[in-house]
Amino acid sequence: MNDLDLFRYLVDGTSAYTLETIALNMAITTLLGLFIFFVYKKTFTGVLYSLSFNVSIVVITMTTAMVIMLIGSNLAISLGMVGALSIVRFRSAIKEPRDLAFLFWAISSGLSAGTGAFLIAGVCSVFIAAFIFVFGKSVYSDCCYLLVLKGNRIQQQDAEKALKGFGIKYKLRMQNSSFDCMEMTYEVYLKKQRPYVIVEHFSENSELGISEVNLVSFSGEVTG
């Protein structure tokens, strides 16, 4: 392919894609991206929800479809695109595996929609969304938190006895102590109606030796 043929290829958008086809592909791709956007927002269980990341999922879906339509079945363009994309470096690390799964979902949807496989993209997206909703409700019915207790002289046995009294699963993750302060961090699993109850209990019972109670929503792993 010479430079003139390449220019005509880029302007005409290949013989396989007309203006109507491109508009249809991008419209359906946008709907798929917005569907993924909705699923991510409704099923997010982390500490801080990132709107910019969620919007990026939609953009990635649309961009992937555009790249697939640009490549088409032309070997020269596909090799050139691979070479161009190989120099891209991502500076932001994806720490949550769940976010990586959504990115892969967005890329797969863009690939399907870009090639016109709308039925595959739509049906598979519905199945993935259903799995995420069902899995989130059945497995993560309890929410994981970090319970941080601070005080001068914390009665550890009494504090753990109170956790057992509420029927809460817990694990001591960290314990720090100094001359006039003691801090204990527990990983606890609380149901939705329990967080405020446990905070009030530890705050109101001064005999436990606790002066400050912090309860932080947590999703991930703590080594120790």
N, C-alpha and C positions, 0 to 999 in steps of 0.2 A: 504494500500500500504506500503510494507516494504522498507528498504533502497535500496535493490538490485533492486526492481521494479522501485523505483524512479530514480535510476541511469540509468537504461535502458530507462526509459521514457525520461529523459533529453538528452541522447545521440542519441536515435533514432528519437526524435522529434515527437513522437506519430505516430500511424499507419495512421492517417488521413492526415499527411503532409509528402510528400516526398521532396527530395532536389529540384526537379523541381518546385513543388508547392510553396515551401518557396521562391525560387528565383523569381517566377512570382508574388507572393503577394508583396514582397518587392520592386520589380521593379515598379509595378503599384502604390504602396503606395508612392514611391519617386516621381513619376510623379504628383500625386495628391498634395503632399507637395510643389513641385515646382510651381504648378498652384496657390496654395494659396499664396505662396511667391510672385508671379508676381502680383496677385490681390491686395495684401496688399501694395506693393511698388507703384503701379500705382494709388491707391485711397487714399494714405496717405495725410492728410491735416494738420498735426500737425506742431509744431515748429521745432523739431529735429527728423529726421528719424533715427531709430535704426536698423542698419544692423544685429547686434547680436540678437535682438529680432526676426527679421524676419527669420533668420537662425534657431533660436530655434523652430519656428513654424514647419519647415520641420522636424527637429529632433523629435519633439513631435509626429508628424504624423507617422513617422517610428517606434518610440519606442512603441506607442500604438498598432500598428499592430503586433509587435514582442510579446508583452505581451498577446494579444488575441490568437495568434498562440500557445504560450507556455501553456496557460490555457486549450485551446481546450474544451473538454467536461468533463474534469476530475475534480471532486468536490474537491478532496484533494489538488490539485495544486491551484485551484482557491481560496480556503480558505486561503492557505498559502500565496498566492500573495496579497490578501486583507490585511492580517496581516502585511506583509512586507511594503506595501505602506502606511499603516496607521501611520507609524513612520516618514514619510517624512514631513518636514516642509519647506514651501517656505518663504524666507526672503524678496523677492522683492514684493512690493504691486503693483497691477494693478490699476492704477489711471484712465485710459481711458476705458470706457465700450466697445468701439469699439475693443480694443485689446483683451479684454476678449471674445468677440464674435468670433474673429479669432482663439483664442486658442480652444474654444469649437468646432469650425468648423474643426480644425486640428485633435482633438481627435475623433470626429465623423467619419471623413474620415479614420482615422487609424483603428477604430473599424469595419467599413464596409469592407475595403480592407483586414484586417486581417482574416475575416471570409469568404472571397471570394466573397462578394457581390459587385463586381466591377461595375455592372450596376447601383445599387443604389448610390454608392459613386460618380460615374462620372456624372450621370444625376442631382443629387441633388447639386453637386458642381457647375455645369454650371448654374443652377437656382439661387443659392446663389450669384455667381459672377455677373450675369446679374442684379440681384436686387441691389447689391451694386453699380454697375456702373450707373444704371438708377437713383437710389435714390440720389446718390452723385451729379449728374448733374442737376436734376430737383429741388431738395430742397435746396442744397447748391450752387446755382449759384452765390451768393455773399459770399465773404470771410469775416470772422470776424477778426478784428484787435483791438489792444489797441493803441490809439493815445495819446501820452504823450507830453504835452506842458509845457515848462519851460521858465520863464522870470521874470523880475523885477516887472512889473505891466501889467499883461495880461488882455486885454479887453475881458471879457467873452462873453458879448453880441455880439461883433463883430466877435469873433471866431465861435460862434454858428450860427451866421448869414451866415458866409462863408460856414459852413457845409450844411446849408439848401440850399444855392445857388447851391451847387454841387448835390443836391438831395440825400444826404447821411443820412441814419438813424443813430442816435447817442443817447447815454445815458451817462450822467456824472456819473462816478463810484467813483472817488476819487478826493479830492481837498486839497492840503496842502499849507500853506503859512507861511513864516517867515518874519523876518525884511527886508531882501533884496532879497528874492526869493519866487516865487510862482509856484506851479506845479499843473496841472490839467490833469486827466486821463479820456479819453472818450472811451467807447466801440462803435466802428463804424463798419458798414457793407459796404465794398467797392467792386466794381466789379474789375475784373482783370486788366483793363486798367487804373484804377484810383489811385492806391497807390502813384505813383511817382508824379502825378499831385497835389495831396493834400499836399504832403510834400513840394514841390516847392512853392506852394501858401503861406503856412504859413511861410516859410523861407524867402521869398522875400518881404513880406509885414511887414516892420518894425513898422508901425503904430499900429499893433496889440499888440505890447509889448512882442513878443515872441522871445527869443534868441536861443532856442534849440527845435528841433522837433524830436520825436522818434515814429516810427510806428512798432509795434511788432505783428507778426502773432499770433493769439490766437484761441484756440479751447477748450472750457470748460466753466466753470461758475465762476463768480465773485460775492461774496456775499457782500451786502452793501445796 
